[in-house]
Amino acid sequence: MNGLYEGKRLLKYSVIRAGLEAIALLRLDKLLPSAAHNGLIFTLHHVRPAGSQQKFAPNAILSITPEFLEEAIKQVLQAGMIPVHVHELPELLRNNPGNKRYVCFTLDDGYRNNADYAAPIFRRYHIPYTIYITSGFAERSHILWWEVVEQLLRQQERLNFDFGAGEEVLPLKTNLQKMAAFARFAQFVDTQQEDEAVHRIAELALSHGLDPLRLTRDLIMNVAELRALQERDKGLVHFGAHTVSHINLSRFDKQRIKQEIELSAAWLKTNLACAPLSFAYPYGWKTAVSKNTFSQAGDSGFSIAVTTQPGMLKPAVLSNPQSFPRVSLNGYFQKKRYIRALISGIPFINI
């Protein structure tokens, strides 16, 4: 089972990598320029030096280096793309007689390294960017369960845990075993009642001497840091809403969806004296968003909301501006030629 899971994961990324290589090396962008449409929105999370990566890194997909971010900026500028804020897109796309291509940089969750490593690069190139803030993280009331699980698995050689069918022993002596265990915890959060599942993970961490909120404090900007970044990068940085609890909204009722969206927006307006102009779903894949989440984002006043479903800025996106696609700029594909492949739009031609 351990080997099967890891094999499937590696195969998936090998196929994606091969596709990006083919597009870049064959210069397919020259053959299909229309695939680029009107540009794209990039999704990022961590931006930090390569030396900060560990051998066991199940969240490596969420982390890119500052050098790669700078290369991405150079590539989009060289391609003639126009960097804009996400919240400007609906109007720009509705009135685009010149068929201009736009690019947006968005960073989810509010990691401190966004200010330490990403912001200076955006500032240097005068690139607007949006950081989506989970208010429960900034307030230190909620944990980043995926970071907690990674840290816990890295420290232990075995764990006992009940995923719902009785307590079982998880052997954790090898990276293969640790990766399989991480997948089990991710599935646990995705299939069980999410608040309770995250609470159980927090309890497990505490029982092994790991304070789960310490990771939130270590990794996430607090109010004072957000205000400092807001002042330093005035006009460049914008803070968008990203819920209170970072939950899969599609698994909750309309009242909880409304509460998560509107309370996170109110928190930003109160603490940063600036109302958020866009919203990002915490889990934006196809089954993590729905008509309920789209309609509530609109009813809560957001003229644009972004998913993590890959795709380009086609005219059709304006038919439902609360479901804009984003393209992941992530740790598994950090090469200049992959950026060229992504902005060509060819990987998403059938999406």
Long-range contacts (C-beta under 8 A, 24 or more apart in sequence): 1-180, 2-176, 2-177, 2-179, 2-180, 3-176, 5-179, 5-180, 5-183, 6-176, 6-179, 6-180, 9-179, 13-332, 16-332, 16-333, 16-347, 17-332, 17-333, 17-338, 19-341, 19-347, 20-333, 20-337, 20-338, 20-341, 20-342, 20-347, 21-337, 21-341, 23-340, 23-341, 23-344, 23-346, 23-347, 24-337, 24-338, 24-340, 24-341, 25-337, 28-344, 28-346, 29-340, 29-341, 29-343, 29-344, 29-346, 32-344, 32-345, 32-346, 32-349, 35-312, 35-344, 35-345, 35-346, 35-348, 35-349, 36-101, 36-312, 36-343, 36-344, 36-345, 37-101, 37-312, 37-313, 37-314, 37-315, 37-345, 38-93, 38-96, 38-99, 38-100, 38-101, 38-102, 38-312, 38-313, 38-314, 38-315, 39-81, 39-82, 39-100, 39-101, 39-102, 39-103, 39-104, 39-312, 39-313, 39-343, 40-103, 40-104, 40-311, 40-312, 40-313, 40-325, 40-326, 40-327, 40-342, 40-343, 40-345, 41-86, 41-89, 41-103, 41-104, 41-106, 41-306, 41-313, 41-324, 41-325, 41-326, 41-327, 42-72, 42-103, 42-104, 42-105, 42-106, 42-326, 42-327, 42-328, 42-329, 43-106, 43-108, 43-306, 43-308, 43-326, 43-327, 43-328, 43-329, 43-330, 44-69, 44-105, 44-106, 44-107, 44-108, 44-118, 44-329, 44-330, 45-107, 45-108, 45-109, 45-111, 45-330, 46-111, 46-113, 46-114, 47-107, 47-111, 47-113, 47-114, 47-117, 47-118, 48-113, 48-116, 48-117, 49-117, 53-331, 54-154, 55-175, 56-150, 56-153, 56-154, 56-175, 56-178, 56-179, 57-150, 58-146, 58-149, 58-150, 58-153, 58-178, 58-179, 58-182, 59-146, 59-147, 59-150, 60-331, 60-332, 61-328, 61-330, 61-331, 61-332, 62-330, 62-331, 63-330, 63-331, 64-329, 64-330, 64-331, 64-334, 65-334, 66-117, 66-118, 66-121, 68-329, 68-334, 69-117, 69-118, 69-121, 69-329, 70-121, 70-125, 71-336, 71-339, 72-329, 72-339, 73-105, 73-121, 73-122, 73-125, 73-127, 75-336, 75-339, 75-340, 75-343, 76-103, 76-339, 76-343, 77-125, 79-340, 79-343, 81-343, 83-127, 83-128, 84-128, 85-128, 85-129, 85-130, 85-238, 85-277, 86-130, 86-238, 86-240, 86-277, 86-278, 86-304, 86-306, 86-324, 87-130, 87-238, 87-240, 87-277, 87-278, 87-303, 87-304, 89-304, 89-313, 89-324, 90-303, 90-304, 90-318, 90-321, 93-313, 93-315, 93-317, 93-318, 94-318, 102-313, 103-343, 104-128, 104-129, 104-130, 105-129, 105-130, 106-130, 106-131, 106-132, 106-240, 106-280, 106-306, 106-326, 107-131, 107-132, 108-132, 108-242, 108-280, 108-282, 109-133, 109-134, 109-137, 109-144, 109-220, 109-242, 109-246, 110-134, 110-137, 110-138, 110-220, 110-221, 110-226, 110-242, 111-219, 111-220, 111-221, 112-218, 112-219, 112-220, 112-221, 112-225, 113-219, 114-221, 115-221, 115-225, 115-228, 115-229, 119-229, 119-232, 119-233, 119-237, 122-233, 122-236, 122-237, 123-232, 123-233, 123-236, 126-236, 127-236, 128-235, 128-236, 128-237, 128-238, 129-236, 129-237, 129-238, 130-237, 130-238, 130-239, 130-240, 130-278, 131-237, 131-238, 131-239, 131-240, 132-239, 132-240, 132-241, 132-242, 132-279, 132-280, 133-226, 133-239, 133-240, 133-241, 133-242, 133-264, 133-267, 133-268, 133-276, 134-220, 134-242, 134-243, 134-244, 134-245, 134-246, 134-264, 134-282, 135-241, 135-242, 135-243, 135-244, 135-263, 135-264, 135-267, 135-268, 136-243, 136-244, 136-245, 136-246, 137-216, 137-220, 137-246, 138-220, 138-221, 138-222, 138-223, 138-226, 138-267, 138-271, 139-267, 140-213, 140-216, 140-217, 140-220, 140-222, 142-198, 142-216, 142-244, 142-245, 142-246, 143-198, 143-201, 143-202, 143-212, 143-213, 143-215, 143-216, 144-215, 144-216, 144-219, 144-220, 144-246, 145-185, 145-189, 145-197, 145-198, 145-201, 145-202, 145-212, 146-186, 147-215, 147-219, 148-201, 148-202, 148-205, 148-210, 148-212, 148-215, 149-182, 149-185, 149-186, 149-201, 150-182, 151-205, 151-210, 151-215, 152-204, 152-205, 152-208, 152-210, 153-178, 153-181, 153-182, 154-178, 155-208, 155-210, 156-208, 159-204, 159-208, 161-204, 163-188, 164-188, 164-192, 190-248, 194-247, 194-248, 194-251, 195-245, 195-247, 223-271, 223-272, 226-271, 226-272, 227-271, 227-272, 230-272, 230-274, 238-274, 238-276, 238-277, 238-278, 239-268, 239-272, 239-274, 239-276, 240-276, 240-277, 240-278, 240-279, 240-280, 241-265, 241-268, 241-276, 241-278, 241-279, 241-280, 241-302, 242-279, 242-280, 242-282, 243-282, 246-282, 247-282, 247-283, 248-282, 248-283, 248-288, 249-281, 249-282, 249-283, 249-288, 249-289, 249-292, 249-293, 250-283, 250-287, 250-288, 250-289, 250-290, 250-292, 250-293, 254-292, 254-296, 257-292, 257-293, 257-296, 258-296, 258-299, 258-300, 261-296, 261-297, 261-300, 261-302, 262-300, 265-300, 265-301, 276-302, 277-302, 277-303, 277-304, 278-302, 278-303, 278-304, 278-305, 278-306, 279-304, 279-305, 279-306, 279-322, 280-305, 280-306, 281-305, 281-306, 281-307, 281-308, 283-308, 284-308, 284-309, 284-326, 285-309, 289-323, 293-322, 294-320, 294-322, 294-323, 295-322, 297-322, 298-322, 309-351, 310-347, 310-348, 310-351, 311-348, 311-351, 312-345, 312-348, 325-351
